Amino acid sequence: MAIPVIEMGNLKGNEKERFMAEMGKACEEVGFFQLKGHSVPLELMERVKKVCSFCSPKKARSYRFIQSLCSVII
C-alpha cells in the first residue's frame, strides 16, 4: 500500500474542494497521508519528529503529558 501524497496548493475555489476530498479519501482508505505544498518550516517538522520519536503513546501517562511536550515545540 502506498502512502497518499496530497498537494495542498492554493486552496481557493475548487482547489479547496479537491484538497478536502483527497484528504478525506486518504484518511478513510489508508488512515494517513503526506502533505506537500504547506508552509510549515522544516525546522519545526524536525522538532516534531524528534519529540514524537522520544515519546510513544505507551510511554505517555496521559494526554496532558503529550500536550505539554507539544507546547515546547511550538
C-alpha positions in Angstrom: 0.0 0.0 0.0 1.4 3.4 -1.0 1.2 6.5 1.2 -1.1 9.0 -0.5 0.6 12.3 -1.3 -1.7 15.3 -1.4 -0.6 18.7 -2.8 -2.1 21.5 -0.7 -1.8 24.1 -3.4 -3.6 27.4 -3.3 -6.9 26.3 -1.7 -9.1 28.8 -3.5 -12.4 27.9 -5.1 -12.5 24.3 -6.5 -8.9 23.7 -5.1 -10.3 23.6 -1.6 -12.9 21.1 -2.5 -10.3 18.9 -4.3 -8.0 19.1 -1.3 -10.7 18.2 1.2 -11.9 15.3 -1.0 -8.4 13.9 -1.4 -7.7 14.2 2.3 -11.0 12.5 3.3 -10.3 9.7 0.8 -6.8 9.1 2.1 -8.0 9.1 5.8 -10.8 6.6 5.0 -8.8 4.3 2.8 -5.3 4.4 4.3 -5.5 6.3 7.6 -2.8 8.8 6.9 -1.2 10.9 4.1 1.8 13.0 3.2 1.0 16.7 2.7 3.0 18.7 0.1 2.9 22.5 -0.6 2.3 23.6 3.0 4.2 26.4 4.7 5.3 24.6 7.9 9.1 25.3 8.3 11.4 22.3 8.0 12.9 23.2 11.5 9.5 22.8 13.1 8.9 19.5 11.4 12.2 18.2 12.5 11.5 19.2 16.1 8.1 17.4 16.0 9.7 14.3 14.6 12.3 14.3 17.4 9.6 14.7 20.1 7.4 12.0 18.5 10.3 9.5 18.4 11.1 10.3 22.1 7.5 9.9 23.4 5.5 6.9 22.2 1.9 6.6 23.4 2.9 3.7 25.7 5.4 5.9 27.5 3.0 8.9 27.9 0.9 8.7 31.1 -1.8 11.0 29.8 -2.9 13.2 27.0 -1.8 16.2 29.1 1.8 15.0 29.1 1.8 14.9 25.2 0.2 18.4 25.1 2.9 19.8 27.3 5.6 18.3 25.1 3.9 19.8 22.0 3.7 23.3 23.6 7.5 23.2 24.0 7.8 22.5 20.2 5.7 25.4 19.1 
